[in-house]
Amino acid sequence: MIRKEIVLPAERDEVWDALTDAERLEDWFANDVELDLRPGGGASFRWANGEERHAVVTEVDPERRLAFDWEDEGTVEFTLDDDADGTRLVVVESSPAWSTALELQACAFAVV
């Protein structure tokens, strides 16, 4: 398991939107995103290089927690908490797909 904590200089609702709104995810994670944000809902992520990954949403607690299981393997869990400097995002995943992308998103939040 990989556990990563990132403090983003943004309000929790903004971070939640960046993690759950398909258009926002297309800005920083994958080129094409479909996300049914409810337990049991599907998620599809497609990249320009032809890679495609699918997942099933397992948990949704708005602005606090999001989790899903990758179809091919593993899980990813996001937990959001208030922090004096913005929002503390904890990501626990069984594969590192989100870690690098989240670090890039943290930079984007810092610049805006």
Residue frames as a rotation matrix with the C-alpha (Angstrom) as fourth column:
MET 1
0.573 0.819 0.000 0.00
0.819 -0.573 0.000 0.00
0.000 0.000 -1.000 0.00
ILE 2
-0.596 -0.664 0.451 1.08
0.660 -0.726 -0.196 3.52
0.457 0.180 0.871 -0.77
ARG 3
0.461 0.698 -0.548 -0.02
0.876 -0.457 0.154 6.30
-0.143 -0.552 -0.822 1.59
LYS 4
-0.587 -0.609 0.533 0.49
0.705 -0.708 -0.032 9.91
0.397 0.357 0.845 0.62
GLU 5
0.305 0.629 -0.715 -0.52
0.812 -0.564 -0.150 13.13
-0.497 -0.535 -0.683 2.39
ILE 6
-0.586 -0.393 0.709 -0.74
0.712 -0.667 0.219 16.38
0.386 0.633 0.671 0.47
VAL 7
-0.094 0.543 -0.835 -1.84
0.602 -0.637 -0.482 19.77
-0.793 -0.548 -0.267 1.80
LEU 8
-0.325 0.110 0.939 -3.54
0.889 -0.303 0.343 21.71
0.323 0.947 0.001 -0.97
PRO 9
-0.880 -0.025 -0.475 -3.96
0.244 -0.881 -0.406 25.49
-0.408 -0.473 0.781 -0.60
ALA 10
-0.660 0.750 -0.031 -7.68
-0.335 -0.258 0.906 25.28
0.672 0.609 0.422 -1.41
GLU 11
-0.248 0.693 0.677 -10.98
-0.943 -0.013 -0.333 24.84
-0.222 -0.721 0.656 0.40
ARG 12
-0.645 -0.010 0.764 -12.25
-0.145 0.983 -0.110 21.30
-0.750 -0.182 -0.636 0.87
ASP 13
0.437 0.882 0.176 -15.19
0.059 0.167 -0.984 21.77
-0.897 0.441 0.021 -1.54
GLU 14
0.543 -0.319 -0.777 -12.79
-0.819 -0.406 -0.406 22.83
-0.186 0.857 -0.481 -4.30
VAL 15
-0.612 -0.783 0.113 -10.55
-0.758 0.621 0.198 19.81
-0.225 0.035 -0.974 -3.72
TRP 16
-0.279 0.616 0.737 -13.62
0.038 0.774 -0.632 17.54
-0.960 -0.149 -0.239 -3.68
ASP 17
0.726 0.570 -0.384 -14.73
-0.304 -0.235 -0.923 18.97
-0.617 0.787 0.003 -7.02
ALA 18
0.088 -0.785 -0.613 -11.26
-0.995 -0.093 -0.024 18.40
-0.039 0.612 -0.790 -8.49
LEU 19
-0.809 -0.401 0.429 -11.51
-0.449 0.894 -0.011 14.72
-0.379 -0.201 -0.903 -7.44
THR 20
-0.474 0.724 0.501 -15.12
0.349 0.677 -0.648 14.06
-0.809 -0.133 -0.573 -8.43
ASP 21
0.507 0.629 -0.589 -16.12
-0.310 -0.505 -0.806 16.31
-0.804 0.591 -0.061 -11.34
ALA 22
0.520 -0.273 0.809 -15.37
0.681 0.705 -0.199 14.57
-0.516 0.654 0.552 -14.65
GLU 23
0.830 -0.187 0.526 -14.43
0.305 -0.636 -0.708 17.82
0.467 0.748 -0.471 -16.41
ARG 24
0.691 -0.608 0.391 -12.04
-0.722 -0.560 0.406 18.80
-0.028 -0.563 -0.826 -13.62
LEU 25
0.445 -0.521 0.728 -10.47
-0.020 0.807 0.590 15.32
-0.895 -0.277 0.349 -13.66
GLU 26
0.691 -0.152 0.707 -9.94
0.719 0.255 -0.647 15.71
-0.082 0.955 0.285 -17.40
ASP 27
0.885 -0.381 0.267 -7.91
-0.316 -0.913 -0.257 18.86
0.342 0.143 -0.929 -16.65
TRP 28
0.198 -0.869 0.454 -5.30
-0.977 -0.213 0.019 17.02
0.080 -0.447 -0.891 -14.59
PHE 29
-0.038 -0.242 0.970 -5.68
-0.546 0.817 0.182 13.24
-0.837 -0.523 -0.163 -14.47
ALA 30
-0.424 -0.023 0.905 -7.03
0.568 0.772 0.286 11.59
-0.705 0.636 -0.314 -17.64
ASN 31
-0.995 -0.011 -0.104 -8.10
-0.075 -0.615 0.785 12.85
-0.072 0.788 0.611 -21.06
ASP 32
-0.280 0.946 -0.165 -11.60
-0.484 0.009 0.875 11.37
0.829 0.325 0.455 -20.89
VAL 33
-0.996 -0.049 0.077 -13.43
-0.090 0.382 -0.920 10.62
0.016 -0.923 -0.385 -17.62
GLU 34
-0.025 0.997 -0.075 -16.81
-0.316 0.064 0.947 9.11
0.948 0.048 0.314 -16.84
LEU 35
-0.940 -0.314 -0.134 -17.75
0.050 0.262 -0.964 8.92
0.337 -0.913 -0.231 -13.15
ASP 36
0.159 0.985 -0.065 -21.00
0.010 0.064 0.998 7.79
0.987 -0.160 0.000 -11.55
LEU 37
-0.670 -0.585 0.457 -20.50
-0.328 -0.318 -0.889 9.21
0.665 -0.746 0.021 -8.07
ARG 38
0.376 0.715 0.589 -22.48
-0.915 0.185 0.359 6.74
0.148 -0.674 0.724 -5.96
PRO 39
-0.384 -0.503 0.774 -21.58
-0.627 0.757 0.181 3.43
-0.678 -0.416 -0.606 -4.32
GLY 40
0.055 0.320 0.946 -21.68
0.415 0.854 -0.313 0.80
-0.908 0.410 -0.086 -7.04
GLY 41
0.867 0.260 -0.426 -21.29
-0.204 -0.595 -0.777 3.45
-0.455 0.761 -0.463 -9.75
GLY 42
0.567 -0.649 0.507 -18.79
0.810 0.550 -0.203 3.00
-0.147 0.526 0.838 -12.52
ALA 43
0.581 -0.494 -0.647 -15.72
-0.327 -0.870 0.370 5.03
-0.745 -0.003 -0.667 -13.37
SER 44
0.631 -0.425 0.649 -13.74
0.763 0.492 -0.419 5.05
-0.142 0.760 0.635 -16.62
PHE 45
0.486 -0.600 -0.635 -10.47
-0.269 -0.794 0.545 6.87
-0.831 -0.094 -0.548 -17.24
ARG 46
0.691 -0.268 0.671 -8.92
0.707 0.441 -0.553 7.11
-0.148 0.857 0.494 -20.72
TRP 47
0.192 -0.739 -0.645 -5.59
0.039 -0.651 0.758 8.66
-0.981 -0.171 -0.096 -21.67
ALA 48
0.542 -0.006 -0.840 -4.28
-0.739 -0.479 -0.474 9.99
-0.399 0.878 -0.264 -24.99
ASN 49
-0.514 -0.832 -0.207 -1.86
-0.845 0.451 0.286 7.05
-0.145 0.322 -0.936 -25.29
GLY 50
-0.172 0.554 -0.815 -4.81
-0.536 0.641 0.549 4.62
0.826 0.531 0.187 -25.50
GLU 51
-0.919 -0.154 -0.363 -4.59
0.206 0.598 -0.775 3.39
0.336 -0.787 -0.518 -21.91
GLU 52
-0.058 0.947 0.315 -7.97
-0.550 -0.293 0.782 2.85
0.833 -0.128 0.538 -20.27
ARG 53
-0.941 -0.174 -0.289 -8.81
0.144 0.569 -0.810 1.88
0.305 -0.804 -0.511 -16.69
HIS 54
0.000 0.994 0.106 -12.15
-0.204 -0.103 0.973 1.11
0.979 -0.022 0.203 -15.09
ALA 55
-0.966 -0.253 -0.048 -13.27
0.011 0.147 -0.989 1.16
0.257 -0.956 -0.139 -11.47
VAL 56
0.076 0.978 -0.195 -16.31
0.541 0.124 0.832 0.79
0.837 -0.169 -0.520 -9.25
VAL 57
-0.337 -0.098 0.937 -17.06
-0.552 -0.786 -0.281 3.47
0.763 -0.611 0.210 -6.65
THR 58
-0.309 0.169 -0.936 -17.25
0.555 0.831 -0.033 1.83
0.772 -0.530 -0.351 -3.21
GLU 59
-0.004 0.281 -0.960 -17.67
0.961 -0.265 -0.081 4.79
-0.277 -0.922 -0.269 -0.86
VAL 60
-0.360 -0.050 0.932 -18.81
0.443 -0.888 0.124 8.41
0.821 0.457 0.342 -1.12
ASP 61
0.266 0.375 -0.888 -19.00
0.921 -0.370 0.119 10.82
-0.284 -0.850 -0.444 1.81
PRO 62
0.597 0.013 0.802 -19.17
0.593 -0.680 -0.431 14.23
0.540 0.733 -0.414 0.11
GLU 63
0.527 -0.535 0.661 -16.18
-0.407 -0.841 -0.356 16.49
0.746 -0.082 -0.661 0.80
ARG 64
0.481 -0.354 0.802 -14.77
-0.818 0.149 0.556 13.89
-0.317 -0.923 -0.218 3.21
ARG 65
-0.365 -0.585 0.724 -14.11
-0.347 0.807 0.477 10.49
-0.864 -0.077 -0.498 1.62
LEU 66
0.586 0.431 -0.686 -14.11
-0.804 0.209 -0.556 8.76
-0.097 0.878 0.469 -1.77
ALA 67
-0.363 -0.703 0.612 -13.02
-0.508 0.700 0.502 5.21
-0.782 -0.129 -0.610 -2.52
PHE 68
0.654 0.593 -0.469 -13.11
-0.741 0.381 -0.552 2.85
-0.149 0.709 0.689 -5.44
ASP 69
0.185 -0.508 0.841 -11.84
0.027 0.859 0.512 -0.51
-0.982 -0.072 0.172 -6.63
TRP 70
-0.298 -0.361 -0.884 -9.94
-0.890 -0.229 0.394 -0.71
-0.344 0.904 -0.253 -9.89
GLU 71
0.755 0.623 -0.205 -11.34
-0.649 0.663 -0.374 -3.34
-0.097 0.415 0.905 -12.25
ASP 72
0.491 -0.631 -0.601 -7.90
-0.264 0.550 -0.792 -4.72
0.830 0.548 0.103 -13.07
GLU 73
-0.014 -0.477 -0.879 -6.47
0.788 0.535 -0.303 -4.56
0.615 -0.697 0.369 -9.56
GLY 74
-0.747 -0.578 -0.328 -6.32
0.630 -0.461 -0.625 -2.63
0.210 -0.674 0.709 -6.34
THR 75
0.447 0.849 -0.281 -8.08
0.891 -0.395 0.222 0.19
0.078 -0.350 -0.933 -4.60
VAL 76
-0.677 -0.566 0.470 -7.72
0.423 -0.822 -0.381 3.90
0.602 -0.059 0.796 -4.02
GLU 77
0.344 0.732 -0.588 -9.13
0.929 -0.175 0.326 5.87
0.136 -0.658 -0.740 -1.07
PHE 78
-0.475 -0.394 0.787 -9.18
0.300 -0.913 -0.276 9.66
0.827 0.105 0.552 -0.68
THR 79
0.269 0.517 -0.813 -9.79
0.963 -0.111 0.247 11.33
0.038 -0.849 -0.527 2.68
LEU 80
-0.197 -0.246 0.949 -10.11
0.343 -0.924 -0.169 15.12
0.919 0.292 0.267 2.96
ASP 81
0.295 0.236 -0.926 -9.69
0.953 -0.139 0.268 17.10
-0.065 -0.962 -0.266 6.17
ASP 82
0.927 0.015 0.375 -9.43
0.046 -0.996 -0.075 20.80
0.372 0.087 -0.924 6.94
ASP 83
0.118 -0.939 -0.324 -5.90
0.992 0.128 -0.008 22.09
0.048 -0.321 0.946 7.49
ALA 84
0.283 -0.059 -0.957 -4.64
0.411 -0.894 0.177 25.50
-0.867 -0.443 -0.229 8.56
ASP 85
-0.599 -0.615 -0.513 -3.10
-0.234 -0.478 0.847 25.84
-0.766 0.627 0.142 5.08
GLY 86
-0.457 0.505 -0.732 -6.12
-0.866 -0.066 0.495 24.57
0.201 0.861 0.467 3.13
THR 87
0.712 0.698 0.080 -7.14
-0.702 0.707 0.082 20.92
0.000 -0.114 0.993 2.77
ARG 88
-0.445 -0.795 0.412 -5.19
-0.763 0.577 0.291 17.85
-0.469 -0.184 -0.864 3.83
LEU 89
0.591 0.553 -0.588 -5.72
-0.787 0.554 -0.271 15.08
0.176 0.623 0.762 1.29
VAL 90
-0.306 -0.618 0.724 -4.69
-0.650 0.691 0.316 11.57
-0.696 -0.374 -0.614 2.27
VAL 91
0.431 0.343 -0.835 -4.49
-0.863 0.429 -0.269 9.04
0.266 0.836 0.481 -0.56
VAL 92
-0.239 -0.437 0.867 -4.13
-0.548 0.798 0.251 5.33
-0.801 -0.416 -0.430 0.15
GLU 93
0.596 0.403 -0.695 -3.71
-0.801 0.243 -0.547 3.19
-0.051 0.882 0.468 -2.94
SER 94
0.579 -0.362 0.731 -2.46
0.051 0.911 0.410 -0.19
-0.814 -0.200 0.546 -3.96
SER 95
0.114 -0.603 0.790 -0.88
0.991 0.125 -0.048 1.18
-0.070 0.788 0.612 -7.15
PRO 96
-0.401 -0.437 -0.805 0.75
0.579 -0.802 0.147 4.60
-0.710 -0.407 0.575 -7.69
ALA 97
-0.210 0.340 0.917 -1.54
0.942 -0.182 0.283 5.90
0.263 0.923 -0.282 -10.44
TRP 98
0.729 0.653 0.206 -2.80
0.570 -0.746 0.345 8.90
0.378 -0.134 -0.916 -8.44
SER 99
0.434 -0.544 -0.718 0.32
0.728 -0.258 0.635 9.96
-0.530 -0.799 0.284 -6.52
THR 100
-0.650 -0.742 0.162 2.21
0.687 -0.483 0.543 11.75
-0.324 0.465 0.824 -9.28
ALA 101
-0.287 0.629 0.722 -0.95
0.626 -0.448 0.639 13.28
0.725 0.636 -0.265 -10.71
LEU 102
0.709 0.580 -0.400 -1.95
0.668 -0.372 0.644 14.62
0.225 -0.724 -0.652 -7.29
GLU 103
-0.032 -0.790 -0.612 1.45
0.731 -0.436 0.524 16.22
-0.681 -0.431 0.592 -6.80
LEU 104
-0.786 -0.194 0.588 0.98
0.591 -0.518 0.618 18.00
0.185 0.833 0.522 -10.14
GLN 105
0.194 0.936 0.294 -2.51
0.613 -0.350 0.708 19.11
0.766 0.043 -0.642 -9.07
ALA 106
0.490 -0.091 -0.867 -1.06
0.809 -0.323 0.492 20.44
-0.325 -0.942 -0.085 -5.80
CYS 107
-0.633 -0.766 -0.112 1.29
0.627 -0.593 0.505 22.61
-0.453 0.250 0.856 -7.85
ALA 108
-0.538 0.508 0.673 -1.61
0.542 -0.403 0.738 23.85
0.645 0.762 -0.058 -9.95
PHE 109
0.558 0.755 -0.344 -3.61
0.740 -0.264 0.619 24.81
0.376 -0.600 -0.706 -6.83
ALA 110
0.127 -0.603 -0.788 -0.58
0.793 -0.416 0.446 26.68
-0.596 -0.681 0.425 -5.48
VAL 111
-0.815 -0.491 0.307 -0.21
0.567 -0.566 0.599 28.73
-0.120 0.662 0.740 -8.66
VAL 112
-0.180 0.849 0.498 -3.90
0.693 -0.250 0.676 29.71
0.699 0.466 -0.543 -8.99
